Structure formats: structure tokens, C-alpha cells
């Protein structure tokens, strides 16, 4: 990504899914973001190097760009690459947009000293943060050649706000309309269909997009943390996020999930002996007692009962509360003026204490109808319906992965698209976990949903998953692919998506007569042609 002086550079092409005003703002934003340090490229995401610097990160030349690949393997693949590429390899590789970038652009922004925050990669969590810190220490603190002046040379301009509702820096106020539970009695999970009114937000989405949402922590958890600190909830504290009471800060500004390294560092200064060594080990990413995975902020305070920092210092040691992204499960053509989400409420117990997912339970139980919630649109990158309404589509979305495909089907129904549609859906039990059952059966009866293949992992003696149904229907699946069908998958990046890819390779080998190498190449060709698209998390 670079900037030309003359003629003016258009970073966002006209084919991108933005209107003229949005393209103009985004082009200006990225031009200002990258500045003269990257002279020479012609389009957003080109990955070309600054004239006097190393190659920037680029999805097109990143063999580690695989969300199922462990961090250490990604770093091994990138060990002989440029510094920006190493930074990219440290990201979670999901291109989810929660950080406000894709993985390559976030890495480039850090390298070019345009982004100081190293903790924005929500899926990567602590592992990504620690690796970014390690890499920055290895690279040194000197700015790359051609980078903008540092703070000592010129005052740093405030980052521009993007269009209202269209970026995480300038979220819109939307109205929460309703929630409806999708699980029938007997289900082990709690899944909700959530609807939000977009009137006045300026958000104009298309199917395949995601909605960013700023949650609030559970009041009971915030109050317990305050009591554990021995602090006054009404104490007003000024931080970089504004001046609020301690309680309000803990409700809306700071994360109370996984305890950050900085908190353990702080606790180590307030302890001594074995406790101090343990806190120092935890701050370094070590796990002396085998419980690091369960140490949220409250549990960290419980673990070091003698260490009680001042509330202001305590806030400084916490991470900011980040927005969450949800795949949109509605169509603007079928559901004008509103957006719907499909949300699993996360709850589990550890050592007799109930743990809650922040955004999922905020939407699933705490947010009152007609109350407001801060949201923004996250445009999809390479995930959407084919340009031709006649192109057949195959969708694989177990659990809440059904969300974008409900949107696809509603869009195709509203536009009377003639293309065939095949959905693979699965969950634990048919009796309790068949999300949108009546709606899907209605679409099937109407001829819009051509095929519906279901997989239930807890019904019967053997577990059956969507990839098993793909293999069982391999002959027909191959026929659809050979007819030019686009293939989509949504859901877990670590296991399910890789199992689905493996099933496609197996079908190509068995039904297409490909040898193992050619079967793998077939999947790669689908991806390169944009006929295999994934929305994974």
C-alpha cells in the first residue's frame, strides 16, 4: 500500500463494495495512514515494499495465512521473511476485521509506526500480543526508512474518524429490538436470534457482511472485582478512555476476561517471595500452576490475595474492552431497516464460579428491548454471493455458522434468483438444535433451498458431522462443483473448516478421479478463482 504524490492515488478501487463517499474517505485514510513511506504501489493491499525498505506483508505471498496453523509453525515459515511479514505471521490469520484491519494491513501499520496498539488481534489474544512484543524488541525501536516523523519531531495528528457506523472508531447508536431462543428444550447450548433496528445509523449492508458490536461487562462481575479491590465504585478516574466512575470504566471500557500480562506484572510488584516469582512467570506467559487458561481478571486477584493495587493503577494494567463481530443473518432486501444475528450465549463453570461470554450474554440476557447498543458495519472481504444469480451455491454452516447462509437464502428468495442452493447444517441433536427449522423447510418446499443435508453429532451411537454428509453425497457434490457452484463455509477455523477442506479434497479424489496432489490443487484452484470462500472464527 503506497501513496503517489501526482496524480492522486485511488487506494480503494471502484469495484470495491463502497459508495463514492466511503471510497473517498477510505482512500484518504489509508493514504494518510501509510504516508510517503510506501511510495510505489498502486492499490490497497498490494504488499509492495517501500522504495528503501523491506517487503510489506501481503496475503498473496503468505504461506502461513491459514487460521488453523499453530503460531509456532507460522513463525517458522516466516523466519526468513521481512519484518512486516513476520508481524503478519503473528496474527490469527482470520482477516476478521475486529482490529480494524486485515492481518496484512495491521502488520504493515505496526511496522510503519502508524499503529501503536499491539493488542487488537482478538482471535490471537495473548499469544499474538506476546509475539508482537517479542518481534518489536528484535527489530529495535528505530522507525523504518521513510516513515513519518516521530513525536519528538512533529506533533502526532489524531486519527481521523471514519463515516458514522462504518468503522469501529465511529460506531453508531442502534436500537435493540428483540431476542428469540432458537434451541428447543433439552438443548445443551443457548442460542439466540437477535434483531437490531438500523434506522438512523447510516449502515447499509449486503449479505456476507458482519456487524461489529461494543458489549458491556456483566454488572455482577464488575461489582465483584471492585469489592475484591476494596475500592469505591463511585470514585471518578480519568484514563485515556475518558473520565468515568470506576464502576462505569469496568462496565464499558475495560476487559475483565483473560488477565493480561500487565496485570500480572503489577501484581508481582505488590507481592514477594514465591508469590512474586509466580506472578512474574505468569506475566512472561508461563503457566506454573497449570491454570493460566482460566485466569480472568477476578481469578487473578483471587490467586494473589495479598496484592491489592490502587484502582487507577489497576485500570492502567487492564486491556481495553474490544468490540465483537457477528456474521449477519438477515438480508436488506428481505429485512429492510434491521439486521439480525445468530448468537451462542457462552456460559461455563470453573471451580464453582460461573463464567460468562461478554458480548454473547450481553445480547442474550442483559440488553433490554428498546435500549441502545453501539454497532458498526464490517464489510466482507471476499465473502458474498456470486455476481450471477444463476450460479449454484453450496453452503456449509454448522451451529451458528448458519448465520450468513440464512442471509444468502433470504436474499436469493427476495430477488427470485434462479440458481440452485444446497445447505449443509449440523449441530448436536435434531430435536433441540435445528435452528430456523420451519424457515428452512419452508424455503425447501418453495424450491429455493434445493437440497438440505443435516448432521447430528449426539443422535445415535456414532457422531455425524457436516463433512461426513459431504462425503456421503460426494457424487452429487462433485456434479455441482463441476457445474461451477461456489462453495462457502462458516464456523470454527481450527477444526471444522479444515475438516471441510479435507472432505472436498477426498471428493475430488474419489468422484473426480484426481490423484492426491491434483485433488489438493483442485481445492487451491477453487480458492484462487474465488469459488471457495470462508467466514471462520
C-alpha positions as CSV (number, residue, x, y, z in Angstrom):
1,X,0.0,0.0,0.0
2,X,1.6,3.3,-1.1
3,X,0.9,6.9,-1.8
4,X,1.6,8.7,-5.1
5,X,2.0,12.4,-5.0
6,X,0.9,13.1,-8.5
7,X,-1.5,12.1,-9.9
8,X,-3.7,11.5,-6.7
9,X,-3.7,7.8,-5.8
10,X,-7.0,5.9,-5.5
11,X,-6.4,3.2,-3.0
12,X,-9.9,1.8,-3.0
13,X,-11.0,0.6,-6.5
14,X,-14.4,1.5,-7.9
15,X,-15.3,-2.2,-7.9
16,X,-15.0,-2.3,-4.1
17,X,-18.4,-2.6,-2.2
18,X,-18.5,1.0,-1.1
19,X,-20.2,4.1,-2.3
20,X,-18.3,7.1,-3.6
21,X,-18.1,8.9,-0.3
22,X,-17.0,5.8,1.6
23,X,-14.3,5.1,-1.1
24,X,-13.0,8.7,-0.9
25,X,-12.8,8.6,2.9
26,X,-11.1,5.2,3.0
27,X,-8.6,6.2,0.3
28,X,-7.7,9.3,2.2
29,X,-7.5,7.4,5.5
30,X,-5.1,4.8,4.1
31,X,-3.1,7.3,2.2
32,X,-2.6,9.3,5.5
33,X,-2.1,6.1,7.4
34,X,0.8,4.9,5.2
35,X,2.1,8.2,4.1
36,X,5.3,8.7,1.9
37,X,7.0,5.7,3.5
38,X,5.4,3.3,1.0
39,X,5.8,5.2,-2.3
40,X,5.4,2.9,-5.4
41,X,2.3,0.7,-5.0
42,X,-1.0,1.3,-6.8
43,X,-3.7,-0.4,-4.8
44,X,-4.9,-1.3,-1.3
45,X,-3.2,-4.5,-0.1
46,X,-0.6,-4.6,-2.9
47,X,2.1,-5.5,-0.4
48,X,4.8,-3.8,-2.4
49,X,7.8,-2.5,-0.4
50,X,8.8,1.0,0.4
51,X,11.5,2.1,-2.1
52,X,14.2,1.8,0.5
53,X,12.6,-0.7,2.9
54,X,11.7,-4.4,3.2
55,X,8.7,-6.1,1.6
56,X,5.4,-5.3,3.2
57,X,3.0,-8.1,4.3
58,X,0.7,-9.3,1.6
59,X,-1.9,-12.1,1.5
60,X,-0.7,-13.2,-1.9
61,X,2.7,-14.3,-0.6
62,X,2.0,-15.7,2.8
63,X,2.2,-19.5,3.1
64,X,1.3,-19.0,6.8
65,X,-2.0,-17.4,6.0
66,X,-4.0,-20.3,7.5
67,X,-6.1,-19.8,10.7
68,X,-5.7,-23.5,11.6
69,X,-1.9,-23.4,11.6
70,X,-0.3,-23.1,15.1
71,X,1.6,-19.9,15.8
72,X,5.0,-21.5,16.1
73,X,4.6,-23.1,12.7
74,X,3.5,-19.8,11.2
75,X,6.6,-18.1,12.6
76,X,8.8,-20.9,11.3
77,X,7.5,-20.3,7.8
78,X,8.1,-16.6,8.1
79,X,11.6,-16.7,9.8
80,X,13.5,-15.7,6.6
81,X,10.9,-13.2,5.5
82,X,10.9,-9.4,6.1
83,X,9.9,-7.8,9.4
84,X,6.4,-6.8,8.2
85,X,5.8,-10.4,7.0
86,X,6.9,-11.8,10.4
87,X,4.5,-9.4,12.1
88,X,1.7,-10.7,9.9
89,X,2.5,-14.3,10.7
90,X,2.0,-13.4,14.4
91,X,-1.7,-12.5,13.7
92,X,-4.5,-15.0,13.9
93,X,-4.9,-15.1,10.1
94,X,-8.7,-14.8,10.1
95,X,-8.9,-11.4,8.4
96,X,-11.9,-10.9,10.7
97,X,-11.6,-7.1,10.8
98,X,-12.1,-6.9,14.6
99,X,-8.8,-5.0,14.8
100,X,-10.0,-2.5,12.1
101,X,-7.6,-4.0,9.5
102,X,-7.0,-7.3,7.8
103,X,-4.0,-9.3,9.1
104,X,-1.5,-8.0,6.5
105,X,-2.5,-4.3,6.8
106,X,-2.4,-4.5,10.6
107,X,1.1,-5.8,10.4
108,X,2.2,-3.1,7.9
109,X,0.6,-0.4,10.1
110,X,2.6,-1.6,13.1
111,X,5.8,-1.8,11.1
112,X,5.4,1.7,9.6
113,X,4.8,3.1,13.1
114,X,1.2,4.1,12.2
115,X,-0.4,1.8,14.8
116,X,0.9,1.7,18.3
117,X,-1.6,-0.8,19.7
118,X,-0.4,-4.3,19.7
119,X,-3.4,-5.9,21.4
120,X,-6.1,-5.5,18.7
121,X,-6.0,-9.1,17.4
122,X,-8.9,-10.5,19.3
123,X,-8.7,-14.1,17.9
124,X,-4.9,-14.2,18.5
125,X,-5.3,-13.0,22.1
126,X,-2.3,-13.1,24.4
127,X,-0.2,-15.3,22.1
128,X,-0.3,-12.8,19.3
129,X,0.4,-9.9,21.7
130,X,3.4,-11.6,23.2
131,X,4.8,-12.4,19.8
132,X,4.3,-8.9,18.5
133,X,6.1,-7.5,21.5
134,X,9.0,-10.0,21.0
135,X,9.3,-9.1,17.3
136,X,9.3,-5.4,18.1
137,X,12.1,-5.9,20.6
138,X,14.0,-7.9,18.0
139,X,13.5,-5.3,15.3
140,X,14.5,-2.4,17.6
141,X,12.7,0.8,18.1
142,X,14.0,2.8,15.1
143,X,11.4,3.9,12.6
144,X,11.7,2.3,9.1
145,X,13.2,4.3,6.3
146,X,10.8,6.9,5.0
147,X,8.4,6.6,7.9
148,X,6.6,9.7,9.2
149,X,8.4,11.9,11.8
150,X,8.3,10.6,15.4
151,X,6.6,12.6,18.2
152,X,9.8,14.5,19.0
153,X,9.9,15.9,15.5
154,X,6.3,16.8,15.0
155,X,3.0,16.6,16.9
156,X,1.1,13.4,16.2
157,X,-2.2,14.1,14.5
158,X,-5.3,12.4,15.9
159,X,-6.5,9.5,13.8
160,X,-9.4,10.6,11.6
161,X,-12.9,9.3,12.4
162,X,-14.5,7.3,9.6
163,X,-18.1,7.5,8.4
164,X,-20.6,7.1,11.2
165,X,-21.5,3.5,11.7
166,X,-19.0,2.2,9.1
167,X,-15.9,1.8,11.3
168,X,-15.1,0.8,14.8
169,X,-13.7,4.3,15.6
170,X,-17.1,5.9,15.0
171,X,-19.8,3.4,15.9
172,X,-23.5,4.2,15.5
173,X,-26.2,4.0,18.2
174,X,-28.7,1.3,17.2
175,X,-31.8,0.1,19.0
176,X,-32.0,-3.5,20.3
177,X,-35.4,-4.9,19.2
178,X,-35.7,-8.4,20.4
179,X,-34.2,-11.8,21.1
180,X,-35.7,-15.3,20.4
181,X,-34.2,-18.5,21.6
182,X,-33.5,-21.0,18.8
183,X,-32.9,-24.1,20.9
184,X,-35.8,-26.2,22.0
185,X,-36.0,-27.6,25.5
186,X,-33.3,-30.3,26.0
187,X,-30.5,-28.5,24.2
188,X,-27.2,-28.2,25.9
189,X,-26.4,-24.8,24.4
190,X,-28.3,-21.5,24.4
191,X,-28.5,-19.8,21.0
192,X,-30.5,-16.6,20.3
193,X,-31.9,-14.9,17.2
194,X,-31.2,-11.2,17.8
195,X,-32.8,-8.3,15.9
196,X,-31.5,-4.7,15.9
197,X,-33.0,-1.6,14.3
198,X,-30.7,0.2,12.0
199,X,-32.8,3.3,11.5
200,X,-30.6,6.4,11.6
201,X,-27.3,4.5,11.7
202,X,-26.3,5.0,8.1
203,X,-25.5,1.3,7.9
204,X,-26.2,-0.1,4.5
205,X,-25.0,-3.7,4.5
206,X,-25.1,-6.6,2.0
207,X,-25.3,-10.3,2.7
208,X,-21.9,-11.6,3.8
209,X,-21.0,-8.6,5.9
210,X,-20.6,-8.6,9.6
211,X,-21.8,-6.4,12.4
212,X,-19.4,-5.1,15.0
213,X,-20.9,-4.6,18.4
214,X,-19.5,-3.0,21.6
215,X,-20.6,-5.0,24.6
216,X,-20.7,-4.3,28.3
217,X,-19.4,-6.5,31.1
218,X,-21.8,-8.1,33.5
219,X,-22.6,-5.7,36.3
220,X,-22.3,-8.5,38.9
221,X,-18.7,-9.3,37.7
222,X,-17.7,-5.6,37.7
223,X,-19.1,-5.2,41.3
224,X,-17.3,-8.3,42.5
225,X,-14.0,-7.0,41.1
226,X,-14.5,-3.7,42.8
227,X,-15.2,-5.4,46.1
228,X,-12.1,-7.5,45.7
229,X,-10.1,-4.4,45.2
230,X,-11.6,-2.8,48.3
231,X,-12.3,0.3,46.2
232,X,-15.2,2.7,45.9
233,X,-17.4,2.1,42.8
234,X,-18.3,5.8,42.6
235,X,-14.7,7.0,42.5
236,X,-14.1,9.1,39.4
237,X,-10.9,8.2,37.5
238,X,-9.5,9.8,34.4
239,X,-7.9,7.4,31.9
240,X,-7.0,7.6,28.2
241,X,-10.6,6.4,27.6
242,X,-12.2,9.3,29.4
243,X,-13.3,10.3,32.9
244,X,-15.8,8.0,34.5
245,X,-16.5,6.3,37.7
246,X,-14.6,3.1,38.5
247,X,-17.7,1.1,38.0
248,X,-18.6,2.6,34.6
249,X,-15.0,2.0,33.4
250,X,-15.3,-1.6,34.4
251,X,-18.7,-2.0,32.7
252,X,-17.9,-0.4,29.3
253,X,-14.2,0.4,28.9
254,X,-12.0,-2.4,30.2
255,X,-11.9,-6.1,29.6
256,X,-12.5,-8.4,32.6
257,X,-11.8,-11.6,30.6
258,X,-8.3,-13.3,30.3
259,X,-6.0,-11.5,32.7
260,X,-3.4,-9.5,30.7
261,X,0.3,-9.8,31.2
262,X,0.4,-6.3,32.5
263,X,-1.9,-7.2,35.4
264,X,0.4,-10.0,36.5
265,X,3.4,-7.6,36.2
266,X,1.5,-5.2,38.5
267,X,0.7,-7.9,41.0
268,X,4.3,-9.0,41.0
269,X,5.3,-5.6,42.3
270,X,2.8,-5.9,45.2
271,X,3.9,-9.4,46.4
272,X,7.1,-11.0,47.5
273,X,8.8,-14.4,47.6
274,X,7.2,-17.3,45.9
275,X,4.1,-15.4,45.0
276,X,6.1,-12.7,43.3
277,X,8.0,-15.3,41.2
278,X,4.7,-16.9,40.3
279,X,3.3,-13.6,39.1
280,X,6.4,-12.8,37.1
281,X,6.2,-16.2,35.5
282,X,2.6,-15.6,34.5
283,X,3.5,-12.2,33.1
284,X,6.0,-13.9,30.9
285,X,3.5,-16.3,29.5
286,X,4.5,-19.3,31.7
287,X,2.0,-21.5,33.5
288,X,3.5,-22.5,36.8
289,X,0.3,-24.0,38.3
290,X,-1.4,-25.2,35.1
291,X,-4.3,-22.7,35.5
292,X,-3.4,-19.9,33.2
293,X,-6.2,-20.7,30.7
294,X,-8.8,-20.0,33.5
295,X,-7.3,-16.8,35.0
296,X,-9.6,-14.0,34.2
297,X,-9.1,-10.6,36.0
298,X,-11.1,-11.7,39.0
299,X,-9.4,-15.1,39.3
300,X,-6.0,-13.3,39.1
301,X,-7.0,-11.2,42.1
302,X,-8.1,-14.3,43.9
303,X,-4.8,-16.0,43.1
304,X,-2.8,-13.2,44.8
305,X,-5.0,-12.2,47.7
306,X,-2.3,-10.0,49.3
307,X,-1.9,-7.8,46.3
308,X,-4.5,-5.0,46.0
309,X,-3.4,-2.2,43.7
310,X,-4.9,1.3,43.7
311,X,-7.9,1.4,41.4
312,X,-6.3,3.9,39.0
313,X,-3.2,1.8,38.6
314,X,-5.3,-1.3,38.3
315,X,-7.2,0.2,35.3
316,X,-3.9,1.0,33.6
317,X,-2.9,-2.6,33.7
318,X,-6.1,-3.9,32.0
319,X,-6.8,-4.3,28.3
320,X,-9.5,-2.2,26.6
321,X,-12.8,-3.9,26.0
322,X,-12.8,-4.8,22.3
323,X,-15.9,-5.0,20.0
324,X,-17.1,-8.4,18.8
325,X,-18.0,-9.3,15.3
326,X,-21.1,-11.3,14.3
327,X,-22.0,-12.6,10.8
328,X,-25.2,-11.0,9.7
329,X,-28.0,-13.5,9.3
330,X,-30.5,-11.2,7.5
331,X,-30.9,-9.7,4.1
332,X,-31.5,-6.0,3.5
333,X,-33.9,-6.9,0.7
334,X,-35.9,-9.2,2.9
335,X,-35.5,-7.4,6.2
336,X,-35.2,-3.6,5.3
337,X,-34.1,-1.3,8.1
338,X,-32.9,-4.0,10.5
339,X,-30.2,-6.6,11.0
340,X,-30.3,-10.0,12.7
341,X,-27.6,-12.0,14.4
342,X,-27.3,-15.7,15.5
343,X,-25.6,-15.7,18.8
344,X,-24.4,-18.6,21.1
345,X,-24.6,-17.4,24.8
346,X,-21.3,-18.6,26.3
347,X,-21.6,-19.9,29.9
348,X,-19.4,-22.4,31.8
349,X,-18.3,-23.1,35.3
350,X,-14.8,-23.3,36.7
351,X,-14.2,-24.1,40.3
352,X,-17.8,-23.3,41.2
353,X,-17.7,-19.9,39.6
354,X,-19.9,-19.2,36.6
355,X,-18.0,-17.6,33.7
356,X,-19.9,-15.6,31.0
357,X,-19.1,-14.6,27.5
358,X,-19.2,-10.9,27.4
359,X,-21.0,-9.9,24.2
360,X,-23.0,-13.2,23.9
361,X,-24.7,-12.8,27.3
362,X,-25.0,-9.0,26.9
363,X,-27.1,-9.8,23.8
364,X,-28.6,-13.0,25.2
365,X,-29.9,-11.7,28.6
366,X,-28.8,-8.2,29.8
367,X,-29.7,-5.9,26.9
368,X,-33.2,-4.6,27.4
369,X,-35.6,-4.2,24.4
370,X,-35.5,-0.6,23.0
371,X,-32.2,0.1,24.7
372,X,-29.3,1.3,22.5
373,X,-26.1,-0.5,21.6
374,X,-23.0,0.7,19.7
375,X,-22.5,-1.0,16.4
376,X,-20.6,-0.6,13.2
377,X,-20.5,-2.4,9.8
378,X,-17.6,-4.6,8.9
379,X,-17.6,-5.1,5.2
380,X,-16.8,-8.6,4.0
381,X,-13.5,-9.3,2.2
382,X,-14.1,-12.0,-0.5
383,X,-17.2,-13.5,1.2
384,X,-20.5,-12.9,-0.6
385,X,-23.0,-14.3,-3.2
386,X,-21.8,-14.8,-6.8
387,X,-22.2,-12.0,-9.2
388,X,-24.6,-14.1,-11.3
389,X,-27.9,-15.1,-9.6
390,X,-27.9,-18.3,-11.7
391,X,-24.7,-19.6,-10.2
392,X,-25.4,-22.6,-7.8
393,X,-24.1,-22.3,-4.3
394,X,-23.1,-24.9,-1.7
395,X,-23.1,-23.7,2.0
396,X,-21.6,-25.5,5.0
397,X,-22.6,-23.9,8.3
398,X,-23.0,-26.0,11.4
399,X,-24.2,-24.3,14.6
400,X,-24.2,-20.5,14.5
401,X,-22.2,-20.9,11.2
402,X,-25.7,-21.0,9.6
403,X,-25.9,-17.2,10.1
404,X,-24.6,-15.9,6.7
405,X,-26.3,-18.7,4.8
406,X,-29.7,-17.8,6.2
407,X,-28.9,-14.3,4.9
408,X,-27.9,-15.8,1.5
409,X,-31.1,-17.8,1.2
410,X,-33.3,-14.8,2.2
411,X,-31.6,-12.7,-0.4
412,X,-32.0,-15.2,-3.1
413,X,-35.6,-15.7,-2.2
414,X,-36.3,-11.9,-2.2
415,X,-34.5,-11.5,-5.6
416,X,-36.0,-14.6,-7.1
417,X,-32.5,-15.8,-8.0
418,X,-32.8,-18.9,-10.2
419,X,-29.5,-20.5,-9.0
420,X,-29.6,-23.8,-7.0
421,X,-28.9,-23.7,-3.3
422,X,-27.6,-26.5,-1.1
423,X,-27.1,-26.2,2.7
424,X,-25.2,-28.5,5.0
425,X,-26.2,-27.8,8.6
426,X,-25.4,-29.7,11.7
427,X,-25.5,-29.5,15.5
428,X,-25.8,-31.8,18.5
429,X,-29.5,-33.0,18.4
430,X,-32.2,-32.6,15.8
431,X,-35.0,-32.3,18.4
432,X,-33.4,-29.3,20.2
433,X,-30.8,-27.8,17.9
434,X,-32.4,-27.5,14.4
435,X,-32.1,-23.7,14.1
436,X,-34.6,-22.0,11.8
437,X,-36.2,-25.4,11.2
438,X,-39.6,-24.1,10.0
439,X,-38.0,-21.4,7.9
440,X,-35.6,-23.8,6.2
441,X,-38.3,-26.3,5.5
442,X,-40.4,-23.5,4.1
443,X,-37.7,-22.5,1.7
444,X,-37.2,-26.1,0.7
445,X,-40.9,-26.5,0.0
446,X,-40.8,-23.3,-2.1
447,X,-38.0,-24.7,-4.2
448,X,-35.5,-22.0,-3.1
449,X,-33.4,-24.4,-0.9
450,X,-32.7,-27.1,-3.4
451,X,-31.0,-29.5,-1.0
452,X,-30.8,-29.6,2.8
453,X,-28.3,-32.1,4.3
454,X,-28.4,-32.4,8.1
455,X,-25.9,-33.9,10.5
456,X,-26.4,-34.5,14.2
457,X,-23.4,-35.4,16.4
458,X,-25.3,-36.6,19.5
459,X,-28.2,-38.5,17.9
460,X,-27.3,-42.2,17.5
461,X,-24.3,-44.2,18.6
462,X,-21.9,-42.6,16.1
463,X,-21.2,-38.9,15.7
464,X,-22.1,-37.5,12.3
465,X,-20.7,-34.1,11.2
466,X,-21.2,-31.9,8.1
467,X,-18.1,-33.2,6.5
468,X,-19.4,-36.8,6.8
469,X,-22.6,-35.7,4.9
470,X,-20.4,-34.1,2.2
471,X,-18.6,-37.4,1.6
472,X,-21.9,-39.4,1.6
473,X,-23.2,-37.0,-1.1
474,X,-19.9,-36.8,-2.9
475,X,-21.1,-37.7,-6.3
476,X,-23.8,-35.0,-6.3
477,X,-21.4,-32.5,-4.6
478,X,-18.9,-33.1,-7.3
479,X,-21.5,-32.6,-10.0
480,X,-22.4,-29.2,-8.5
481,X,-18.8,-28.1,-8.3
482,X,-18.2,-29.1,-11.9
483,X,-21.3,-27.1,-12.9
484,X,-19.5,-24.0,-11.5
485,X,-21.0,-23.9,-8.0
486,X,-19.5,-21.6,-5.4
487,X,-18.6,-23.2,-2.1
488,X,-18.9,-21.5,1.3
489,X,-18.0,-22.5,4.8
490,X,-18.7,-20.6,8.1
491,X,-17.7,-21.6,11.6
492,X,-14.8,-22.9,13.6
493,X,-11.5,-22.1,11.9
494,X,-9.3,-24.5,13.8
495,X,-11.0,-27.8,13.1
496,X,-14.3,-27.7,11.3
497,X,-13.1,-25.6,8.3
498,X,-10.1,-27.8,7.9
499,X,-12.2,-31.0,8.0
500,X,-14.5,-29.5,5.4
501,X,-11.5,-28.7,3.1
502,X,-10.3,-32.3,3.6
503,X,-13.7,-33.6,2.6
504,X,-13.6,-31.5,-0.6
505,X,-10.1,-33.0,-1.4
506,X,-11.5,-36.5,-0.8
507,X,-14.5,-35.9,-3.0
508,X,-12.2,-34.5,-5.8
509,X,-10.0,-37.7,-5.5
510,X,-12.9,-40.2,-5.4
511,X,-15.5,-38.7,-7.6
512,X,-13.2,-36.6,-9.9
513,X,-10.5,-39.3,-10.3
514,X,-7.8,-36.9,-9.1
515,X,-4.6,-38.2,-7.6
516,X,-3.8,-36.8,-4.1
517,X,-1.6,-33.9,-5.4
518,X,-4.2,-32.9,-8.0
519,X,-7.0,-33.1,-5.5
520,X,-5.2,-30.7,-3.3
521,X,-4.5,-28.5,-6.3
522,X,-8.2,-28.6,-7.2
523,X,-9.1,-27.0,-3.8
524,X,-6.4,-24.4,-4.3
525,X,-7.8,-23.6,-7.7
526,X,-11.3,-23.1,-6.2
527,X,-9.8,-20.6,-3.7
528,X,-7.8,-18.8,-6.3
529,X,-10.9,-18.4,-8.5
530,X,-13.0,-17.1,-5.6
531,X,-15.2,-20.1,-5.7
532,X,-14.3,-21.3,-2.2
533,X,-15.0,-18.6,0.4
534,X,-14.7,-18.9,4.2
535,X,-16.1,-16.9,7.1
536,X,-14.3,-18.5,10.0
537,X,-13.6,-17.6,13.6
